[in-house]
């Protein structure tokens, strides 16, 4: 059974219109650990939580291809390093 904790000014029912003292709507955000299937918190904001505050130009890294270094096959005959079955002790 989920437990609820209420802090601050919240509406009587969840996921309904909630207006501030000036009459403007609060913005609702559902924050959870694993989407909608796990524990979550319903948060109300005065301003849009996803508003863009800054943006910068992102330059693409170098997209040229380089040749692969050839892989050399290796075979380590490790069973010949220890004689008998003494190595298991």
DSSP file (Angstrom, degrees, kcal/mol; ACC not computed):
  #  RESIDUE AA STRUCTURE BP1 BP2  ACC     N-H-->O    O-->H-N    N-H-->O    O-->H-N    TCO  KAPPA ALPHA  PHI   PSI    X-CA   Y-CA   Z-CA
    1    1 A X              0   0    0      0, 0.0     2,-0.1     0, 0.0     0, 0.0   0.000 360.0 360.0 360.0 126.4    0.0    0.0    0.0
    2    2 A X        -     0   0    0      1,-0.0     2,-0.4    37,-0.0    37,-0.0  -0.395 360.0-140.8 -71.2 147.1    1.6    3.3   -1.0
    3    3 A X        -     0   0    0     -2,-0.1     2,-0.4     2,-0.0    -1,-0.0  -0.851  12.9-146.3-105.9 146.4    2.1    5.9    1.7
    4    4 A X        -     0   0    0     -2,-0.4     2,-0.4     2,-0.0     0, 0.0  -0.897  12.3-172.1-116.5 140.4    1.5    9.6    1.0
    5    5 A X        -     0   0    0     -2,-0.4     2,-0.5     2,-0.0    -2,-0.0  -0.996   8.7-161.0-131.2 127.3    3.3   12.6    2.4
    6    6 A X        +     0   0    0     -2,-0.4     2,-0.4     4,-0.0     4,-0.0  -0.926  11.5 175.2-114.8 127.8    2.0   16.1    1.7
    7    7 A X        -     0   0    0     -2,-0.5     2,-0.1     2,-0.1    -2,-0.0  -0.998  53.1  -9.8-129.1 133.9    4.1   19.2    2.1
    8    8 A X  S    S-     0   0    0     -2,-0.4     2,-0.7     2,-0.0    -2,-0.0  -0.362 111.1 -20.2  83.0-162.4    3.0   22.7    1.2
    9    9 A X  S    S+     0   0    0     -2,-0.1     2,-0.3    -3,-0.0    -2,-0.1  -0.764  73.1 162.8 -89.3 113.2   -0.1   23.7   -0.6
   10   10 A X        -     0   0    0     -2,-0.7     4,-0.1    -4,-0.0    -2,-0.0  -0.909  40.1-100.6-129.2 156.3   -1.5   20.8   -2.6
   11   11 A X        -     0   0    0     -2,-0.3     7,-0.1     2,-0.1     4,-0.0  -0.354  31.4-116.9 -73.0 158.5   -4.9   20.1   -4.3
   12   12 A X  S    S+     0   0    0      1,-0.0     2,-0.4     2,-0.0    -1,-0.1   0.820 101.9  38.5 -65.3 -29.8   -7.4   17.9   -2.5
   13   13 A X  S >  S-     0   0    0      0, 0.0     3,-0.6     0, 0.0    -2,-0.1  -0.927  91.4-113.7-120.4 147.1   -7.2   15.4   -5.4
   14   14 A X  T 3  S+     0   0    0     -2,-0.4     3,-0.1     1,-0.2    -2,-0.0  -0.425  92.9  20.7 -76.6 153.4   -4.2   14.4   -7.4
   15   15 A X  T 3  S+     0   0    0      1,-0.2     2,-0.3    -2,-0.1    -1,-0.2   0.825  96.8 117.0  59.9  37.7   -3.8   15.2  -11.1
   16   16 A X  S <  S-     0   0    0     -3,-0.6    -1,-0.2     1,-0.0     2,-0.1  -0.785  77.2 -72.3-123.0 171.4   -6.3   18.1  -11.0
   17   17 A X        -     0   0    0     -2,-0.3     2,-0.4    -3,-0.1    10,-0.1  -0.425  47.8-171.9 -64.4 134.4   -6.1   21.8  -11.7
   18   18 A X        -     0   0    0      8,-0.3     8,-2.9    -2,-0.1     2,-0.3  -0.970   3.1-164.0-133.0 118.3   -4.3   23.5   -8.9
   19   19 A X  B     -A   25   0A   0     -2,-0.4     6,-0.2     6,-0.2     5,-0.1  -0.780  11.1-134.3-107.2 145.5   -4.2   27.3   -8.8
   20   20 A X    >   -     0   0    0      4,-3.0     3,-1.4    -2,-0.3    -1,-0.1  -0.168  41.8 -85.7 -82.6-177.7   -1.9   29.6   -6.8
   21   21 A X  T 3  S+     0   0    0      1,-0.3    -1,-0.1     2,-0.1    -2,-0.0   0.786 129.4  53.2 -63.1 -27.6   -3.0   32.7   -4.8
   22   22 A X  T 3  S-     0   0    0      2,-0.1    -1,-0.3     1,-0.0     3,-0.1   0.532 120.5-107.6 -84.7  -5.7   -2.7   34.8   -8.0
   23   23 A X  S <  S+     0   0    0     -3,-1.4     2,-0.1     1,-0.3    -2,-0.1   0.335  76.5 131.4  97.4  -5.9   -5.0   32.5   -9.9
   24   24 A X        -     0   0    0      1,-0.1    -4,-3.0    -5,-0.1    -1,-0.3  -0.482  61.0-105.8 -80.1 151.7   -2.3   31.0  -12.2
   25   25 A X  B     -A   19   0A   0     -6,-0.2     2,-0.3    -2,-0.1    -6,-0.2  -0.491  24.6-130.6 -76.1 142.6   -2.0   27.2  -12.6
   26   26 A X        -     0   0    0     -8,-2.9     2,-0.4    -2,-0.2    -8,-0.3  -0.690  26.1-119.4 -84.2 147.3    0.8   25.3  -11.0
   27   27 A X  E     -B   45   0B   0     18,-3.2    18,-3.2    -2,-0.3     2,-0.4  -0.753  24.5-140.9 -91.8 134.0    2.7   22.9  -13.3
   28   28 A X  E     -B   44   0B   0     -2,-0.4     2,-0.4    16,-0.2    16,-0.2  -0.760  19.3-178.5 -99.2 138.3    2.6   19.3  -12.4
   29   29 A X  E     -B   43   0B   0     14,-2.8    14,-3.4    -2,-0.4     2,-0.7  -0.994  16.2-151.4-136.6 128.7    5.6   16.9  -12.7
   30   30 A X  E     -B   42   0B   0     -2,-0.4     2,-0.5    12,-0.2    12,-0.2  -0.895  16.8-172.1-100.6 117.1    5.6   13.2  -11.9
   31   31 A X  E     +B   41   0B   0     10,-3.0    10,-3.1    -2,-0.7     2,-0.3  -0.944  13.5 164.2-114.9 120.3    9.0   12.1  -10.8
   32   32 A X  E     -B   40   0B   0     -2,-0.5     3,-0.3     8,-0.3     8,-0.2  -0.858  44.9-127.0-134.2 167.5    9.6    8.3  -10.3
   33   33 A X  S    S+     0   0    0      6,-1.7    -1,-0.1    -2,-0.3     7,-0.1   0.887 108.9  13.5 -78.6 -41.7   12.4    5.8  -10.0
   34   34 A X  S >  S-     0   0    0      1,-0.4     3,-1.3     5,-0.4     2,-0.2  -0.390 112.1 -96.1-133.4  54.9   11.2    3.5  -12.8
   35   35 A X  T 3  S-     0   0    0     -3,-0.3     3,-0.4     1,-0.2    -1,-0.4  -0.475  87.7 -23.8  70.9-135.3    8.6    5.4  -14.7
   36   36 A X  T 3  S+     0   0    0     -2,-0.2    -1,-0.2     1,-0.2     4,-0.1   0.470 128.4  70.1 -91.5  -2.6    5.0    4.8  -13.8
   37   37 A X  S <  S+     0   0    0     -3,-1.3     2,-0.2     2,-0.1    -1,-0.2   0.461  96.7  45.3 -98.2  -0.2    5.5    1.3  -12.3
   38   38 A X  S    S-     0   0    0     -3,-0.4     2,-0.0     1,-0.2     0, 0.0  -0.583 104.7 -49.2-127.5-172.1    7.5    2.2   -9.1
   39   39 A X        +     0   0    0     -2,-0.2    -6,-1.7    -7,-0.1    -5,-0.4  -0.335  63.8 175.7 -60.8 143.1    7.3    4.7   -6.3
   40   40 A X  E     -B   32   0B   0     -8,-0.2     2,-0.4    -7,-0.1    -8,-0.3  -0.950  26.6-134.2-147.2 165.4    6.9    8.3   -7.5
   41   41 A X  E     -B   31   0B   0    -10,-3.1   -10,-3.0    -2,-0.3     2,-0.7  -0.977  12.9-142.7-123.6 137.9    6.4   11.8   -6.3
   42   42 A X  E     -B   30   0B   0     -2,-0.4     2,-0.4   -12,-0.2   -12,-0.2  -0.899  26.3-170.0-101.7 113.0    3.9   14.3   -7.7
   43   43 A X  E     -B   29   0B   0    -14,-3.4   -14,-2.8    -2,-0.7     2,-0.4  -0.824  12.6-153.1-109.5 142.0    5.5   17.7   -7.7
   44   44 A X  E     -B   28   0B   0     -2,-0.4     2,-0.3   -16,-0.2   -16,-0.2  -0.953  15.0-167.9-114.7 133.2    3.9   21.1   -8.3
   45   45 A X  E     -B   27   0B   0    -18,-3.2   -18,-3.2    -2,-0.4     4,-0.1  -0.884  27.6-144.8-121.4 149.4    5.9   24.0   -9.7
   46   46 A X  S    S+     0   0    0     -2,-0.3     2,-0.3   -20,-0.2    -1,-0.1   0.814  93.5  35.7 -76.1 -32.4    5.3   27.7  -10.1
   47   47 A X  S    S-     0   0    0    -20,-0.1     2,-0.2   -21,-0.0   -20,-0.1  -0.819 108.0 -80.1-119.8 159.9    7.2   27.8  -13.4
   48   48 A X    >   -     0   0    0     -2,-0.3     3,-1.4     1,-0.2    -2,-0.1  -0.404  36.2-150.0 -60.9 122.0    7.5   25.2  -16.2
   49   49 A X  T 3  S+     0   0    0      1,-0.3    -1,-0.2    -2,-0.2   -20,-0.0   0.750  93.7  51.2 -69.0 -21.7   10.1   22.6  -14.9
   50   50 A X  T 3  S+     0   0    0      2,-0.1    -1,-0.3     3,-0.0     2,-0.1   0.197  78.3 135.3-100.2  17.4   11.2   21.8  -18.5
   51   51 A X    <   -     0   0    0     -3,-1.4     2,-0.5     1,-0.1    -4,-0.0  -0.401  60.5-116.7 -67.1 140.0   11.9   25.4  -19.5
   52   52 A X        +     0   0    0      1,-0.2     3,-0.1    -2,-0.1    -1,-0.1  -0.657  34.8 174.7 -78.9 126.0   15.1   25.9  -21.4
   53   53 A X        +     0   0    0     -2,-0.5     2,-0.3     1,-0.3    -1,-0.2   0.674  64.8   2.1-103.7 -23.3   17.4   28.2  -19.4
   54   54 A X        -     0   0    0      2,-0.0    -1,-0.3     0, 0.0     2,-0.3  -0.985  56.3-168.1-160.3 152.3   20.6   28.1  -21.6
   55   55 A X        -     0   0    0     -2,-0.3     2,-0.3    -3,-0.1    -3,-0.0  -0.994   5.0-171.1-146.2 144.8   21.8   26.6  -24.9
   56   56 A X        -     0   0    0     -2,-0.3     2,-0.3     0, 0.0    -2,-0.0  -0.926  33.0 -99.7-132.0 157.1   25.2   26.2  -26.4
   57   57 A X        -     0   0    0     -2,-0.3     2,-0.6     1,-0.0    -2,-0.0  -0.594  32.8-152.4 -77.1 134.6   26.5   25.1  -29.8
   58   58 A X        -     0   0    0     -2,-0.3     2,-0.4     0, 0.0    -1,-0.0  -0.948   6.4-148.4-112.6 119.9   27.8   21.5  -29.8
   59   59 A X        -     0   0    0     -2,-0.6     2,-0.1     1,-0.1    -2,-0.0  -0.688  20.5-117.3 -87.9 136.3   30.5   20.7  -32.4
   60   60 A X        -     0   0    0     -2,-0.4     3,-0.1     1,-0.1    -1,-0.1  -0.444  30.7-117.4 -68.1 142.2   30.5   17.2  -33.8
   61   61 A X        -     0   0    0      1,-0.2     2,-0.2    -2,-0.1    -1,-0.1  -0.232  51.9 -64.9 -70.8 171.2   33.7   15.2  -33.1
   62   62 A X        -     0   0    0      1,-0.1    -1,-0.2     2,-0.0     0, 0.0  -0.400  47.7-168.7 -60.7 124.6   35.9   14.1  -35.9
   63   63 A X        +     0   0    0     -2,-0.2    -1,-0.1    -3,-0.1     2,-0.0   0.313  42.5 122.4-101.5   6.6   34.0   11.6  -38.0
   64   64 A X        -     0   0    0      1,-0.1     2,-0.3     0, 0.0    -2,-0.0  -0.368  58.3-127.8 -69.4 149.7   36.8   10.2  -40.2
   65   65 A X        -     0   0    0     -2,-0.0     2,-0.3     0, 0.0    -1,-0.1  -0.699  17.4-157.2 -96.5 151.9   37.5    6.5  -40.1
   66   66 A X        -     0   0    0     -2,-0.3     2,-0.1     0, 0.0     0, 0.0  -0.932  28.9 -98.6-123.9 149.9   40.9    5.0  -39.4
   67   67 A X        -     0   0    0     -2,-0.3     2,-0.2     1,-0.1     0, 0.0  -0.375  41.0-111.6 -68.5 146.8   42.0    1.5  -40.4
   68   68 A X        -     0   0    0      1,-0.1     2,-0.4    -2,-0.1    -1,-0.1  -0.474  26.2-116.4 -74.2 146.4   41.8   -1.2  -37.8
   69   69 A X        -     0   0    0     -2,-0.2    -1,-0.1     1,-0.1     2,-0.1  -0.695  41.0-106.2 -78.5 135.4   45.0   -2.7  -36.4
   70   70 A X        -     0   0    0     -2,-0.4     2,-0.4     1,-0.1    -1,-0.1  -0.372  29.2-127.9 -66.9 140.2   45.2   -6.3  -37.3
   71   71 A X        -     0   0    0     -2,-0.1     2,-0.5    -3,-0.0    -1,-0.1  -0.725  17.5-145.7 -86.9 134.7   44.6   -8.8  -34.5
   72   72 A X        -     0   0    0     -2,-0.4     2,-0.1     1,-0.0    -1,-0.0  -0.864  19.2-118.9-101.4 132.2   47.2  -11.4  -34.0
   73   73 A X        -     0   0    0     -2,-0.5     2,-0.4     2,-0.0    -1,-0.0  -0.419  30.9-166.5 -69.9 143.8   46.1  -14.9  -32.9
   74   74 A X        -     0   0    0     -2,-0.1     2,-0.4     2,-0.0    -1,-0.0  -0.969  12.4-170.7-129.7 145.3   47.5  -16.1  -29.6
   75   75 A X        -     0   0    0     -2,-0.4     2,-0.7     2,-0.0    -2,-0.0  -0.930   5.9-165.0-137.8 113.6   47.5  -19.5  -28.0
   76   76 A X        -     0   0    0     -2,-0.4     2,-1.6     1,-0.0     3,-0.2  -0.880   8.2-157.0-101.0 115.4   48.6  -19.9  -24.4
   77   77 A X    >   +     0   0    0     -2,-0.7     3,-1.0     1,-0.2     4,-0.1  -0.591  29.8 158.8 -88.6  74.5   49.4  -23.5  -23.4
   78   78 A X  G >   +     0   0    0     -2,-1.6     3,-1.6     1,-0.2     4,-0.5   0.731  59.5  72.1 -74.0 -23.2   48.9  -22.9  -19.7
   79   79 A X  G 3  S+     0   0    0      1,-0.3     3,-0.3    -3,-0.2    -1,-0.2   0.731  93.7  57.4 -67.1 -19.0   48.2  -26.6  -18.9
   80   80 A X  G <  S+     0   0    0     -3,-1.0    -1,-0.3     1,-0.2    -2,-0.2   0.484  87.1  77.9 -88.5  -2.5   51.9  -27.3  -19.5
   81   81 A X  S <  S+     0   0    0     -3,-1.6     2,-0.5     1,-0.2    -1,-0.2   0.857  95.9  42.5 -75.0 -35.0   53.1  -24.8  -16.9
   82   82 A X  S    S-     0   0    0     -4,-0.5     2,-0.3    -3,-0.3    -1,-0.2  -0.953  78.7-140.9-118.2 128.2   52.4  -27.0  -13.9
   83   83 A X    >   -     0   0    0     -2,-0.5     3,-0.6    -3,-0.1     4,-0.2  -0.655  65.5  -7.0 -85.8 141.3   53.2  -30.7  -13.8
   84   84 A X  T 3  S-     0   0    0     -2,-0.3     3,-0.2     1,-0.2    -2,-0.1  -0.255 100.3 -64.7  75.2-161.8   50.7  -33.1  -12.1
   85   85 A X  T >  S+     0   0    0      1,-0.1     3,-1.2     2,-0.1     4,-0.2   0.102  97.6 108.3-112.8  21.3   47.7  -32.0  -10.1
   86   86 A X  G X   +     0   0    0     -3,-0.6     3,-1.6     1,-0.2    -1,-0.1   0.758  63.0  73.8 -70.1 -24.4   49.5  -30.3   -7.3
   87   87 A X  G 3  S+     0   0    0      1,-0.3    -1,-0.2    -3,-0.2    -2,-0.1   0.653  85.7  66.4 -66.6 -14.6   48.5  -26.8   -8.5
   88   88 A X  G <         0   0    0     -3,-1.2    -1,-0.3     1,-0.2    -2,-0.2   0.680 360.0 360.0 -79.7 -17.5   44.9  -27.4   -7.2
   89   89 A X    <         0   0    0     -3,-1.6    -1,-0.2    -4,-0.2    -2,-0.1   0.481 360.0 360.0 -71.8 360.0   46.0  -27.5   -3.5
